[in-house]
Amino acid sequence: MKDREGRVLRIFLPPDGARRMHADFEDISPVLKKTLLASEDQWFEYHPGINPVSIIRAAISNITAGRVVSGASTIPMQIARMAEPKQRTLGSKTIEAFRALQLKLHHSNNELLEIYLNMLPYGGNIVGVGAASHFYFGHGVESLSLEESALLTTIPRGPVYYDPLRNPKQSRAGRDLVMHQLALKGVFPKDEIERNLKMPLPDSIKDVPLNAPHFCRMVLERNGRVPVIKTTLDSDLQQAAQEKLKTHIAHLRGDDIDNAACVIIHIPSREIRALVGSADFFEEGFGGAINLADTERSPGSTLKPFIYGLAFDQGKLVPETFVYDIPIDYAGYSPENYDRIYHGQVTVRQALAKSLNIPAVTTLASIGVAEFIDLLKKGGISTLDKKPMEYGLPLALGGCEIKLTELTNLYATLADGGRFKPFRTTAGKENVGKEILSPQSSWLVLEMLSSVTRPEMNETWMLTRDMPETAWKTGTSFGHRDAWAVGISGEYAIGVWVGNPDGRPRKGISGAMHAGPLLFELLRMASPGAMLPKPPEGPGLSRVEVCAHSRQLPGPFCTERTSIRILSGKTRLHPCDECRQIFVDGKSGYRISGGCLGRKGVKTKIIRTIPSRLARWRAENNLEIPQLPPLAPDCGLIPAGIAPKIISPASGTPYLLRKDTPLKFQQIALKAEAGPDSGTLYWFLDGHLVAEGKFNKKLFTEITTGKHRISVSDELGRVDALEFEVR
């Protein structure tokens, strides 16, 4: 197995235990070809497989000497003998001659010479000039010198007798004899031969190469056993990545973190240029032999960018859209932020930068779990083998398992304009790929990820002052088991995983703290001074003016405006309904309507409201909320506006009563979203008033088993109701 430059990475021995490294004819040194032909079969290019002249000459020599002193085997005959070993009898020679004629008839001279050179025995379990060149001289067949070529011509004549390590005298004598023959035949200049006669023999066998062991094993499993596999690996980049990862994990071992892995993918070609599966392949006790770069682990928050990217393409969000980071309940599933702090109203950009959980879960609910899984599968994530309902909304926070190789390639897709191409481990034709996200959506996500001063990086972002321009994301899995960091810069996508191979949790593990610094080191090394992709050309992105208060299309009462970038023809905006005009009495300040509008001194006033969900959360946390002026007592009610909406109890969640607990300790919370003009809320359970109070007041009611109907009414007569079940 070779790297992208042809350097040997690893040899996987076949069942017979032979060390073979196939050498293509065009790669073999011309010096070896000339040496071999001149010494073994100088008429190779002209005879039909057997050489009658050599046969007659050998017969005369052997009869004269009374014993076998000369052979007449051509290269095709030797191929036949090595392919079908037999006792050296006249009958065997006849068969060899016939096979040689067949070989010459069906193969070119170059093909036969390549076959021959790859079959020659070189002692022990070394077979072929490729392996012999590597293990005796430490380099490839393309750079064999004259003295090396002469030795490789000599050894197959007697692999034990001419063994340069066991029998150096015989080996040198045989090598020198070949070079003297070359001098007599004038194949090489005499001064060159004299110089090579002085060269020493090899004094040791080079070690079996075992570079990038995790990567090589993965390539073997993907491609099967073939003679030669040329991979995409960059050996220099691989070595540097290994050293940085080993140094990094050495600092974490004392912090109860055992290991790490990293992947470096060349974005245009999707070639894996480096893959480090652990700090040390041979290390016992820390999962060293496990390829942690290709092992399924929980990805934490690293999928969030793709949730927002899909929402952009569906026209539901843009980076400057307001979303809400407040507690929410989805039929019993109540996600929390990592630090259990909530921020109220934030932009999508802020939600992703702070890696807020609730906006991501809410967005996933909006775009659809099935649609998101389909996107991930199209993006090469092969581990999602369950039904969408089995993953549910926790998928947004890493409720699945993913391989670092596939996750890193998914990020490479963002940098490639949303076009997915499978990552490659072997040389070959590039895949055209398929678009899974639009170039505009992909660029917007990268642009959001490009800030290095994200809040969760307070302790490490200073490391990035001399960094190339980078878009990156961290993630920490539920249960404190996995820390991730994935980054894009220039032509490279780099992924890092840190954790314990046995799944042992480590409280406080963090993608930012424990995986981020290694990512930065690798980015500096692979992409010094690199830049992020430019915005896609064309009309796909445009800027529009929106209400600064709601980030929606400005209505007639929006006094403050701003511009945001949207996806042309995709992003759906609606007119702002949060900036409103009301009528007030000029003296009392009361809000008036209907027939009262004819009074003197009536003035208009523009007010800003906020969604009822946000208002409730702000009120519960003693934060300021916009207040409407009270109603004029003699002008009647104003039923328009936002009706209250029940959020507890939930209609889709059966409630279970414990038999061993008194009912007064099993009360259900009564919660509703309501506008600031709702006043007191009145709660009715099965037609009976059970509680009343402001929408931010904590209210409860006792319940019994069975089906119930709950309703809530505000002071303006606006009502919401639902049914729920108690078991």
URPEPE-V792843 format. One record per helix or strand of 3 or more residues. SS is the DSSP state (A for helix, B for strand). FROM is the first residue (numbers start at 1). LEN is the number of residues. If there is no record, write none. Layout:
SS	FROM	LEN
SS	FROM	LEN
This chain:
A	25	3
A	30	11
A	52	14
A	75	9
A	90	17
A	109	11
A	128	10
A	141	3
A	146	10
A	168	18
A	190	8
A	213	11
A	235	21
B	259	8
B	271	6
A	292	3
A	300	14
B	322	4
B	344	4
A	348	6
A	357	11
A	369	10
A	388	10
A	404	12
A	439	10
A	455	3
A	461	4
B	471	6
B	482	8
B	492	8
A	511	16
B	541	7
B	561	7
B	579	7
A	594	5
B	602	7
A	612	9
B	645	4
A	663	3
B	668	6
B	680	6
B	688	7
B	699	3
B	706	8
B	719	8
